[in-house]
Amino acid sequence: MRFFLLITLFLSLHTGVYGQGVVTGLVTDSNTLEALTGVYIVYGRDKGVITGDDGRFLFSTGQGLISVTFRFIGYKEITQQVSVVNGDTVVLDVSMTTEIKEIGQIVVSANKTGQKIAELSVSMDLIKNVDFGRTHITDSKELINKIPGIEVLDGQASIRGGTGFSYGVGSRVLALIDGLPVLSPDAGSIKWQFLPLENISQIEIIKGASSVLYGSSAMNGIINFRTAPAGKDPETTFFAETGVFDRPSNRNWVWWNKPRISSTFSFSHLQKAGNNDIGIGVSLSDYNSYRKFNDESLARLSLRLKHYNQDIKGLSYGINLNSGYTEKTDFVLWENATTGALKQDTSSVSNLHGTFLAIDPFISYDSKGPVDHELKFRLQSAINNFPERANNNSDASSVYGEYQASYRPKEQFGIVGGLSATLNRIVANFYGNHNGINAAGFAQVEGTPLKNLKLVAGIRIESNSLDGITDRIVPIFRTGLNWQAAEYTWLRGSFGQGYRYPSVAEKHAATTLGAVRIYPNPDIQPETGWSSEIGLKQGLAVAGFSGQADVSIFFSQNENMIEYLFGYYPDIRTGQYNFGFQATNVEQSRIYGAETEFMLSKTYGTIKTSISGGYTYIQPEEFNAYTGKNTGNYLKYRRKHSLKLGIDAGFNRFLCGVNLFYRSRILSIDNVFTDELTREDILPGFFDYWNVNNTGYFLLDGNLGYDISQRFNLSLAVKNITNTEYMGRPGDIQPQRHFSLRLTGKL
C-alpha cells in the first residue's frame, strides 16, 4: 500500500510539472513605450497575476489554448489567445492603448434618449457623485456654482451670462429630477435645498437654450439631477460631517462669541428585491451661518420604487418621492458695511417654515423594438409659512404630466416626441390666488445621412394661460449637427430658440422687505431669444495621460428680458406712488464668448492623478432692438472671466485634492445701489465698499482623505483656504474660511 501511494504521488508530481507551460512577457504603454506597473492579468477562473515594477509578468498554466486578459485602469482591456505546450515558455508582449472613458459616457438630457456625450450637438457638463463627495459639498446650489461658466447669485443660476440677478424669481435655468421639472409654481424659482444629493448618479447640465424639449424656463439651459438605479448587489452609504467657520479677515464683522458649528448626516440605500428596485435617501442638517439671522435646519427624504413586470417583457412602473422640511431665515440686507456686513437688518428678517413634496408615478415600455413609450407625472406641493410675516405666506401646488414616445426603425434614424401639460394653483397672501395652465407638444428628429454625421432638428408648440387669460401659441425650433472627424475628434454646431413665460411672482408680487418694496406688474410680457454655438470635443491620449478637451464659441440674443427696476410706482390698492422695484421688460441682451474645458488622468505606479478645469469668457452687452446694434452698456450682474482648475491625487489609502476658482469683477449693477439719493437707504456703506472691493477674486479649496478600511473613510476639507473676502450680489458677503471633518461609510 505504501509503495502504491508513493508511485501515485510521483506520477501526480510528474504530471504537474511536465503537464504545464510558462507564459511570460512585458506590458507597455503603446504611446510612450513605458513599462506599466500593476496591470492585472487574468488567465483562468480565480487565476491572475500583476505586473511588477519593470512591467513584466510570469505564470504557469496547463497545456492547451488559453485566454489571457490584461486589465488596467485608464487603458482598453485586451484579451489574447495563446497555445501552451508542455514544458515550453510562451513570450507574450502586450502594448496597451489608453482608453478615453469620458467621451463615451451616456447621457439622456440633450435628446431625452440615451446618447454618448461626445455625439451631442450642444455643450454639456457632467458631474458624477464622487466629484462632490470628496469636497464635502452638501448643497446643490454650491455644487452648481463651481462649474465653469455657471454662477449662482443668491439662488439665481446663470449659464454663460444668460441671467443677471432677479431677486430669486423667474429662473431662466430649469432644474429637473429625472427629467421632471422642479421649479416652484409661484416664483418660478429653483428649490435648491430640496434637490437630493444622497442618491444621485450624475448631474447633466446643458448650456444653452433648451426650450424645445423642456419648455418655458429652459431658455438658458437645464440642470438634470439623475437618481442612481439599484445594482445587482445592495449598496448602503452614509456620512456624518461636522464643520466650523473661521473668523472673517475683517475682524470688525465678527458678531458671534462662540464657534459657528454646523453638522450634516446623509444616508442612501439601493437594492434589488426580486423584480423590484428600491432606493432610499435621507439627509439631515443643522446649519449655523456665519451671518446673523441666516441659520437653517433641513430634513430631506427620497424614495424610489420600480417594478419590472415579468408577464409583459419591457414593461416597468413605479413611483418616486422627494420631500423636505426646512426652518430658516433668508439673508436679504446687511446692517452696514463697517461692522454689520454679516448681520441682517432686523427690518428684513423673515423666519420661514417651508415644506416640499413631489410624488412621481411613472410607467414605461421598452419593446426591444423600434418603438418605446413612457408616461410620467409629478404632483408637487411647496408651502411657505412665515410665522412673523403672514402676508408673505404661499401655498403653491402643481400637477405635471408627460407622454413620450420614441421611434427608431433603424440605427441611422430616430424620432422622439410627446405631449406635456402643467396645472398650477397658487394660494398666497404674497401674490393673491391664481390658476395657470401650460400645454405643449414637441418632436425631435435625429438622422445620420452620412457616415459619422448626425443631424438633429426639433419643434415645440406651447401655450400658457393664467387666470383664464391665454397667451399666444408659441412655436420654438432647434437644430444641430455632430460630425466625428476622426477617431477621437467631434465637431458640433447648434441653434436653439428660447422662450419663458413670466412667473406669478413677477406679475403679481406685492410686499415690503425692510427698505425694499416690490410692486406687481400684471402686464409684463414673455421673454424670447435664441442661442447658438460651434464646438470641438477632442479625446486625448498622450504621454500616459488620457481624457478629453472641449472648446466652444457661443452667441446668444434675448429680447424683453425681465428685470426688477427701481422707480416711482403706484400702489394697486391705494393708488399712491412711492419708490420701489417692479419687474419690467427692459433688457435686450446680446452675449458672445468662448469656453474651454478639459479633464486628464494618469497613473504613476500606485499613484493615480487627475487634473481638470475650465475657462469661460463672455462679452455681455445690451443692444438696441430698433437699430440692431450694441449700445456699449454692459448687462448687469455679469462677469467677463471665470476660471476653475482642480488637481486630485490618490496614493494607497490617501486621496487629496486642490481646487482653484477665479471670477473677475461684476461689470454693472442696479443704479439704485450707486445713486447718491438712494444707496444709503437700502445698503448703508455699500457704495464705498463696492468701489474698493469689486475687483474680482480667487478662491482656493483643499481636501484630504484616508481610507481607514475598505468600508470607512475619514476626510478633511478646507474651503476658502486663503480666507478671501468676496461678494455675490450687492450686500451678500460670501463665506469665509470653513473647516469640515467627515466620516464616510459603505456597508
Buried (B, 14 or more C-beta within 10 A) or exposed (E): EEEEEEEEEEEEEEEEEEEBBBBBBBBBBEBEEEBBBBBBBBBEEEEBBEBEEEBBBEBBBEBEEBEBEBBBEBBBEBEEEBEBEEEEEBEBEBBBEBBBBBBEBEBBBBBBBEBEBBBBBBBBBBBEBEBBBBBBBBBBBBBBBBBBBBBBBBBBBBBBBBBBBBBBBBBBBBBBBBBBBBBBBBBBBBBBBBBBBBBBEBBBBBBBBBBBBBBBBBBBBBBBBBBBEBEEEEBEBBBBBBBBBBBBEBEEBEBEEEEBEBBBBBBBBBBBEEEBBBBBBBBBBBBBBBBBBBBBEBBBBBBBBBBBEEEEEBBBBBBBBBBBBBBBBBBBBBBBBEBBBBBBBEEBBBBBBBBBBBBBBBBBBBEEEEEBBBBBBBBBBBBBBBEEBEEBBBBBBBBBBBBBBBBBEEEEBBBBBBBBBBBBBBBBBBBBEBBBBBBBBBBBBBBBEEEEBBBBBBBBBBBBBBBEEEBEEBEBBBBBBBBBEEEBBBBBBBBBBBBBBBBBBBBBBBBBBBBBBBBBBEEBBBBBBBBBBBBBBBBBBEEBBBBBBBBBBBBBBBBBBBBBBBEEBEBEEEEEEEBBBBBBBEBBBBBBBBBBBBBBBBBEEEEBBBBBBBBBBBBBBBBEEEEEEEEEEBBBBBBBBBBBBBBBBBEEEEBBBBBBBBBBEBBBBBEBBBEEEBBBEBBBBBBEBBEEBBEBBEBBBBBBBBBEEEEEBEBBBBBBBEBBBBBBBBBBBBBBBBBBBBBBBEE
